[in-house]
Amino acid sequence: MTKDDYGLAPMRAVEAVRFLIPSLCEDCGGRLFSCETQEDVDAMREYYESLSEVSAMFFSWVFVRDNIVVQINGDLPEEQARQYEAALNTIGQ
């Protein structure tokens, strides 16, 4: 990801990828961050979770496993979002 892909989010990932979910909308999707430290994981998670406290309009799904943070557009139905969470939780098993 480039700095433009991060927007206002902290650039705390060692590696980051933006992905699209075209069935949701043309430019909708999420981001996957691989972080080096727990502090970086917490910073990324807290940033995205705090946005929904400002306004429901900024809600997004946030899933964490070890050093990985996944953020997904909040318009994705919960059932589908949980499938991404389940996939994250099976990595490395």
Backbone as CSV, one residue per row, in Angstrom:
resi,resn,N_x,N_y,N_z,CA_x,CA_y,CA_z,C_x,C_y,C_z
1,MET,0.837,-1.184,0.000,0.000,0.000,0.000,0.876,1.239,0.000
2,THR,0.364,2.292,-0.585,1.049,3.577,-0.581,0.498,4.430,0.554
3,LYS,1.120,5.557,0.793,0.627,6.459,1.844,-0.789,6.920,1.539
4,ASP,-1.146,7.027,0.272,-2.507,7.411,-0.101,-3.508,6.328,0.282
5,ASP,-3.103,5.071,0.199,-3.982,3.965,0.592,-4.237,3.963,2.103
6,TYR,-3.265,4.437,2.877,-3.428,4.503,4.322,-4.399,5.605,4.724
7,GLY,-4.466,6.673,3.950,-5.305,7.797,4.341,-4.807,8.378,5.650
8,LEU,-5.699,8.494,6.626,-5.331,9.044,7.936,-4.835,7.976,8.915
9,ALA,-4.891,6.724,8.508,-4.456,5.632,9.390,-2.946,5.706,9.629
10,PRO,-2.510,5.252,10.807,-1.074,5.251,11.075,-0.350,4.254,10.170
11,MET,0.801,4.640,9.695,1.601,3.750,8.834,2.497,2.897,9.728
12,ARG,1.902,1.874,10.347,2.622,1.084,11.337,2.869,-0.347,10.880
13,ALA,2.561,-0.658,9.635,2.711,-2.033,9.152,4.033,-2.222,8.421
14,VAL,4.571,-3.418,8.531,5.762,-3.798,7.778,5.363,-4.036,6.327
15,GLU,4.192,-4.635,6.166,3.653,-4.910,4.838,2.148,-4.717,4.916
16,ALA,1.567,-4.160,3.860,0.126,-3.925,3.846,-0.408,-4.104,2.432
17,VAL,-1.631,-4.632,2.364,-2.262,-4.894,1.084,-3.699,-4.397,1.148
18,ARG,-4.126,-3.720,0.119,-5.519,-3.307,-0.006,-6.195,-4.292,-0.944
19,PHE,-7.405,-4.728,-0.579,-8.150,-5.646,-1.442,-9.554,-5.105,-1.670
20,LEU,-10.131,-5.494,-2.802,-11.453,-5.022,-3.179,-12.475,-6.137,-3.062
21,ILE,-13.707,-5.753,-2.760,-14.845,-6.664,-2.749,-15.865,-6.060,-3.710
22,PRO,-15.721,-6.355,-5.005,-16.552,-5.716,-6.032,-18.052,-5.914,-5.839
23,SER,-18.461,-7.011,-5.203,-19.892,-7.229,-4.981,-20.464,-6.211,-3.995
24,LEU,-19.601,-5.578,-3.208,-20.029,-4.567,-2.245,-20.141,-3.207,-2.926
25,CYS,-19.121,-2.837,-3.656,-19.121,-1.646,-4.512,-17.800,-1.629,-5.269
26,GLU,-17.705,-0.800,-6.264,-16.531,-0.803,-7.145,-15.217,-0.556,-6.411
27,ASP,-15.245,0.328,-5.406,-14.017,0.700,-4.706,-14.027,0.248,-3.239
28,CYS,-14.929,-0.650,-2.871,-15.049,-1.108,-1.479,-14.191,-2.351,-1.254
29,GLY,-13.770,-2.523,-0.046,-12.979,-3.702,0.299,-12.400,-3.564,1.677
30,GLY,-11.102,-3.775,1.764,-10.454,-3.705,3.058,-8.951,-3.653,2.919
31,ARG,-8.316,-3.808,4.062,-6.857,-3.742,4.123,-6.350,-4.841,5.048
32,LEU,-5.213,-5.378,4.722,-4.552,-6.374,5.553,-3.185,-5.813,5.920
33,PHE,-2.914,-5.765,7.206,-1.659,-5.205,7.702,-0.870,-6.281,8.435
34,SER,0.393,-6.397,8.127,1.307,-7.260,8.859,2.210,-6.342,9.682
35,CYS,2.136,-6.482,10.992,2.854,-5.574,11.884,4.031,-6.279,12.554
36,GLU,4.992,-5.479,12.946,6.199,-6.027,13.563,6.048,-6.196,15.072
37,THR,5.332,-5.292,15.717,5.211,-5.341,17.174,3.747,-5.336,17.598
38,GLN,3.507,-5.754,18.831,2.148,-5.716,19.380,1.667,-4.267,19.471
39,GLU,2.576,-3.360,19.751,2.235,-1.934,19.806,1.681,-1.460,18.453
40,ASP,2.291,-1.915,17.370,1.817,-1.552,16.035,0.446,-2.164,15.747
41,VAL,0.259,-3.421,16.136,-1.039,-4.086,15.976,-2.107,-3.290,16.719
42,ASP,-1.826,-2.961,17.969,-2.786,-2.222,18.785,-3.107,-0.857,18.188
43,ALA,-2.099,-0.174,17.664,-2.315,1.150,17.057,-3.243,1.057,15.850
44,MET,-3.025,0.050,15.010,-3.874,-0.117,13.823,-5.304,-0.482,14.226
45,ARG,-5.435,-1.435,15.130,-6.759,-1.866,15.583,-7.508,-0.707,16.232
46,GLU,-6.848,-0.015,17.123,-7.490,1.085,17.841,-7.902,2.210,16.895
47,TYR,-7.101,2.484,15.888,-7.452,3.527,14.927,-8.783,3.200,14.248
48,TYR,-8.882,2.009,13.682,-10.096,1.646,12.943,-11.297,1.483,13.867
49,GLU,-11.098,0.930,15.054,-12.215,0.784,15.981,-12.691,2.139,16.500
50,SER,-11.788,3.076,16.676,-12.177,4.397,17.185,-12.997,5.193,16.179
51,LEU,-12.816,4.910,14.899,-13.593,5.627,13.887,-15.091,5.395,14.057
52,SER,-15.482,4.179,14.412,-16.906,3.898,14.574,-17.473,4.585,15.808
53,GLU,-16.619,4.961,16.752,-17.072,5.708,17.911,-17.394,7.147,17.543
54,VAL,-16.733,7.658,16.510,-16.985,9.015,16.028,-18.320,9.063,15.302
55,SER,-18.556,8.067,14.452,-19.783,8.013,13.673,-19.987,6.596,13.136
56,ALA,-21.241,6.150,13.135,-21.563,4.841,12.573,-21.196,4.782,11.096
57,MET,-21.137,5.933,10.460,-20.781,6.010,9.048,-19.363,5.498,8.793
58,PHE,-18.511,5.572,9.812,-17.113,5.151,9.671,-16.855,3.751,10.209
59,PHE,-17.913,3.018,10.549,-17.746,1.663,11.091,-17.045,0.764,10.082
60,SER,-16.142,-0.053,10.579,-15.549,-1.108,9.750,-15.319,-2.324,10.635
61,TRP,-15.253,-3.471,9.987,-14.939,-4.709,10.673,-13.437,-4.759,10.889
62,VAL,-13.014,-5.125,12.082,-11.585,-5.225,12.388,-11.338,-6.569,13.064
63,PHE,-10.443,-7.342,12.466,-10.097,-8.650,13.011,-8.584,-8.723,13.195
64,VAL,-8.166,-9.316,14.299,-6.741,-9.397,14.622,-6.381,-10.836,14.955
65,ARG,-5.251,-11.244,14.441,-4.666,-12.538,14.827,-3.156,-12.373,14.812
66,ASP,-2.563,-12.592,15.965,-1.111,-12.452,16.118,-0.678,-11.071,15.629
67,ASN,0.132,-11.013,14.572,0.656,-9.737,14.092,-0.117,-9.208,12.875
68,ILE,-1.279,-9.804,12.587,-2.062,-9.427,11.414,-3.329,-8.675,11.830
69,VAL,-3.589,-7.569,11.152,-4.818,-6.803,11.345,-5.537,-6.761,10.001
70,VAL,-6.820,-7.112,10.016,-7.640,-7.035,8.812,-8.754,-6.030,9.080
71,GLN,-8.880,-5.057,8.206,-9.931,-4.044,8.285,-10.778,-4.169,7.028
72,ILE,-12.106,-4.254,7.216,-13.019,-4.441,6.089,-14.142,-3.422,6.176
73,ASN,-14.547,-2.910,5.035,-15.643,-1.952,4.935,-16.846,-2.434,5.757
74,GLY,-17.378,-1.558,6.600,-18.476,-1.905,7.491,-19.796,-2.169,6.804
75,ASP,-19.902,-1.849,5.514,-21.136,-2.148,4.781,-21.257,-3.632,4.436
76,LEU,-20.170,-4.371,4.585,-20.218,-5.803,4.326,-21.091,-6.449,5.402
77,PRO,-22.077,-7.269,5.014,-22.919,-7.929,6.016,-22.081,-8.740,7.004
78,GLU,-22.536,-8.785,8.245,-21.769,-9.450,9.295,-21.441,-10.902,8.948
79,GLU,-22.388,-11.628,8.381,-22.144,-13.037,8.045,-20.946,-13.184,7.106
80,GLN,-20.856,-12.307,6.120,-19.725,-12.362,5.193,-18.443,-11.902,5.877
81,ALA,-18.527,-10.872,6.707,-17.342,-10.389,7.423,-16.773,-11.490,8.314
82,ARG,-17.657,-12.243,8.946,-17.207,-13.330,9.825,-16.504,-14.437,9.039
83,GLN,-16.812,-14.576,7.760,-16.104,-15.548,6.928,-14.644,-15.118,6.745
84,TYR,-14.414,-13.815,6.612,-13.033,-13.309,6.539,-12.320,-13.564,7.869
85,GLU,-13.031,-13.350,8.963,-12.453,-13.598,10.275,-12.084,-15.083,10.434
86,ALA,-12.986,-15.961,9.993,-12.716,-17.406,10.087,-11.505,-17.782,9.236
87,ALA,-11.394,-17.212,8.065,-10.239,-17.490,7.190,-8.946,-17.022,7.874
88,LEU,-8.971,-15.838,8.462,-7.793,-15.323,9.174,-7.394,-16.279,10.295
89,ASN,-8.375,-16.794,10.996,-8.082,-17.655,12.140,-7.608,-19.050,11.763
90,THR,-7.703,-19.416,10.482,-7.216,-20.729,10.050,-5.810,-20.667,9.463
91,ILE,-5.290,-19.468,9.246,-3.946,-19.328,8.690,-2.923,-19.936,9.637
92,GLY,-2.066,-20.765,9.091,-0.994,-21.356,9.887,-1.404,-22.553,10.717
93,GLN,-2.621,-23.023,10.530,-3.068,-24.187,11.321,-2.810,-25.469,10.563
